[in-house]
Amino acid sequence: MGDKTANRDEEFREFVTTRWPRLLRTAYLLSGDQHTAEDLVQSALVRAYVAWRRVSAADEPDAYVRRILVNEHARRHRRRLKEFLTFGPGDLAHQVTDRDRMALADDRAVLRHALAQLPPRQRQAVVLRYWEDLSESQVASTMGCSVGTVKSQAAKGLAKLRAALALEGVTAGHGEAR
């Protein structure tokens, strides 16, 4: 029995070590706060550990844990916890080398602010679909809704982001979402 537990713990430890950065990035984009993101990932991983037998036996353990993460975020949001977007420099990985770094930082700040203004479901759909680059069916599975809901939430979210970015004067040529 101890051997099985040790193997399970080692398997889980390896999963956490390799998936932590991506889970943290997703949680950060959902919540907008580094500390909240860390708490979200920790909570999701606690739930995943408790159900590790089912998680590790799933066809896609990453999708299973991502679903736990999104559910945990939704659960916290329902409790009306206030979310603040306080992004630090370098938090978003995509760098554009041929542009002025100050302009890039300004664009990121505007984008983060616009993302923070989206309702939670729209933000989830946009982050999972366009940042995580998941298919519509994967996003639907993760969010626990239909593909049609994902399409409508993502479309509404993108429309609001485009409108907010247009008001701020950020041009679409910098890397427009799909």
C-alpha positions as CSV (number, residue, x, y, z in Angstrom):
1,M,0.0,0.0,0.0
2,G,2.8,2.4,0.8
3,D,4.5,1.7,-2.5
4,K,1.3,2.7,-4.4
5,T,1.0,5.9,-2.4
6,A,4.7,6.7,-3.0
7,N,4.2,6.1,-6.8
8,R,1.1,8.2,-6.8
9,D,2.8,11.0,-4.9
10,E,5.8,11.0,-7.3
11,E,3.5,11.0,-10.3
12,F,1.6,13.9,-8.9
13,R,4.8,15.8,-8.0
14,E,6.0,15.4,-11.6
15,F,2.7,16.6,-13.0
16,V,2.8,19.7,-10.8
17,T,6.4,20.5,-11.6
18,T,5.8,20.4,-15.3
19,R,2.4,22.0,-15.4
20,W,2.8,24.7,-12.8
21,P,3.9,27.6,-15.1
22,R,1.0,27.1,-17.6
23,L,-1.6,26.7,-14.9
24,L,-0.3,29.8,-13.1
25,R,-0.4,31.8,-16.4
26,T,-4.0,30.7,-17.0
27,A,-5.1,31.5,-13.5
28,Y,-3.4,34.9,-13.7
29,L,-5.2,35.8,-16.9
30,L,-8.5,34.6,-15.4
31,S,-8.1,36.5,-12.1
32,G,-5.8,39.4,-13.0
33,D,-3.8,39.1,-9.8
34,Q,-0.6,37.2,-9.1
35,H,-1.5,36.2,-5.5
36,T,-5.0,35.2,-6.4
37,A,-3.7,33.2,-9.3
38,E,-1.3,31.3,-7.0
39,D,-4.2,30.6,-4.6
40,L,-6.3,29.4,-7.5
41,V,-3.7,27.0,-8.7
42,Q,-3.0,25.8,-5.2
43,S,-6.7,25.1,-4.6
44,A,-7.1,23.4,-8.0
45,L,-4.1,21.2,-7.3
46,V,-5.4,20.2,-3.9
47,R,-8.6,19.1,-5.5
48,A,-6.6,17.3,-8.2
49,Y,-4.5,15.5,-5.6
50,V,-7.6,14.3,-3.8
51,A,-9.0,12.9,-7.0
52,W,-5.6,12.0,-8.5
53,R,-6.6,8.4,-9.4
54,R,-9.4,9.8,-11.6
55,V,-7.3,12.7,-12.9
56,S,-4.3,10.5,-13.9
57,A,-6.7,7.9,-15.5
58,A,-8.4,10.6,-17.6
59,D,-7.7,10.8,-21.3
60,E,-6.4,14.4,-20.8
61,P,-5.2,15.1,-17.2
62,D,-4.3,18.7,-18.2
63,A,-7.9,19.3,-19.3
64,Y,-9.2,17.8,-16.1
65,V,-7.1,20.1,-13.9
66,R,-7.8,23.1,-16.1
67,R,-11.5,22.5,-15.6
68,I,-10.9,22.3,-11.8
69,L,-9.0,25.6,-12.1
70,V,-11.8,27.3,-14.0
71,N,-14.5,26.0,-11.6
72,E,-12.4,27.2,-8.7
73,H,-12.2,30.7,-10.3
74,A,-16.0,30.7,-10.9
75,R,-16.6,29.6,-7.3
76,R,-14.5,32.5,-6.0
77,H,-16.1,35.0,-8.3
78,R,-19.6,33.9,-7.2
79,R,-18.5,34.8,-3.7
80,R,-18.0,38.3,-5.0
81,L,-14.3,38.6,-4.3
82,K,-13.0,41.8,-5.7
83,E,-10.4,41.3,-8.5
84,F,-7.7,43.7,-9.2
85,L,-5.5,43.6,-12.3
86,T,-2.0,44.4,-11.2
87,F,0.3,43.0,-13.9
88,G,4.0,43.3,-13.5
89,P,6.5,43.8,-16.3
90,G,7.2,40.6,-18.2
91,D,4.1,38.8,-17.0
92,L,2.9,38.1,-20.5
93,A,5.3,36.0,-22.5
94,H,4.9,37.4,-26.1
95,Q,7.6,39.9,-26.9
96,V,7.7,42.0,-30.1
97,T,11.3,42.9,-30.8
98,D,10.8,45.5,-33.5
99,R,8.6,47.8,-31.5
100,D,9.4,50.4,-28.9
101,R,9.2,48.7,-25.4
102,M,7.4,51.6,-23.9
103,A,4.7,51.5,-26.6
104,L,4.4,47.7,-26.1
105,A,4.0,48.2,-22.3
106,D,1.3,50.8,-22.9
107,D,-0.5,48.4,-25.3
108,R,-0.3,45.6,-22.7
109,A,-1.6,47.8,-19.9
110,V,-4.6,48.8,-22.1
111,L,-5.3,45.2,-23.1
112,R,-5.1,44.0,-19.5
113,H,-7.4,46.8,-18.4
114,A,-9.9,45.9,-21.2
115,L,-9.7,42.2,-20.3
116,A,-10.4,43.1,-16.7
117,Q,-13.6,44.9,-17.7
118,L,-15.1,41.7,-19.4
119,P,-17.7,39.7,-17.4
120,P,-16.1,36.5,-16.0
121,R,-17.6,34.1,-18.5
122,Q,-16.5,36.2,-21.5
123,R,-13.0,36.6,-19.9
124,Q,-12.8,32.8,-19.4
125,A,-13.9,32.1,-23.0
126,V,-11.4,34.7,-24.4
127,V,-8.5,33.5,-22.3
128,L,-9.0,29.8,-22.9
129,R,-9.8,30.2,-26.6
130,Y,-7.2,32.7,-27.6
131,W,-4.5,32.6,-24.9
132,E,-4.5,28.9,-24.2
133,D,-5.3,28.2,-27.8
134,L,-7.9,25.6,-27.0
135,S,-10.5,24.5,-29.5
136,E,-14.1,25.6,-29.0
137,S,-15.1,22.1,-27.8
138,Q,-12.2,22.0,-25.3
139,V,-13.2,25.4,-24.0
140,A,-16.8,24.2,-23.7
141,S,-15.7,21.2,-21.8
142,T,-13.5,23.3,-19.5
143,M,-16.2,25.9,-18.9
144,G,-19.0,23.3,-18.5
145,C,-21.2,24.8,-21.3
146,S,-22.1,24.2,-24.9
147,V,-19.9,25.1,-27.9
148,G,-22.5,27.7,-28.9
149,T,-22.1,29.4,-25.5
150,V,-18.4,29.5,-26.0
151,K,-18.8,31.0,-29.5
152,S,-21.2,33.7,-28.3
153,Q,-19.2,34.5,-25.1
154,A,-15.9,34.7,-27.0
155,A,-17.4,36.8,-29.8
156,K,-19.0,39.2,-27.3
157,G,-15.7,39.4,-25.3
158,L,-13.7,40.0,-28.5
159,A,-16.1,42.7,-29.6
160,K,-15.8,44.5,-26.2
161,L,-12.0,44.1,-26.3
162,R,-11.8,45.6,-29.8
163,A,-14.1,48.5,-28.9
164,A,-12.1,49.2,-25.8
165,L,-8.8,49.0,-27.7
166,A,-10.2,51.2,-30.4
167,L,-11.2,53.8,-27.8
168,E,-7.6,53.7,-26.5
169,G,-6.1,54.0,-30.0
170,V,-4.4,50.6,-30.0
171,T,-4.3,49.4,-33.6
172,A,-5.2,45.9,-34.6
173,G,-1.9,45.5,-36.5
174,H,-0.1,44.6,-33.3
175,G,-1.5,41.0,-33.2
176,E,-5.2,41.0,-33.5
177,A,-7.0,38.0,-32.0
178,R,-8.5,35.6,-34.4
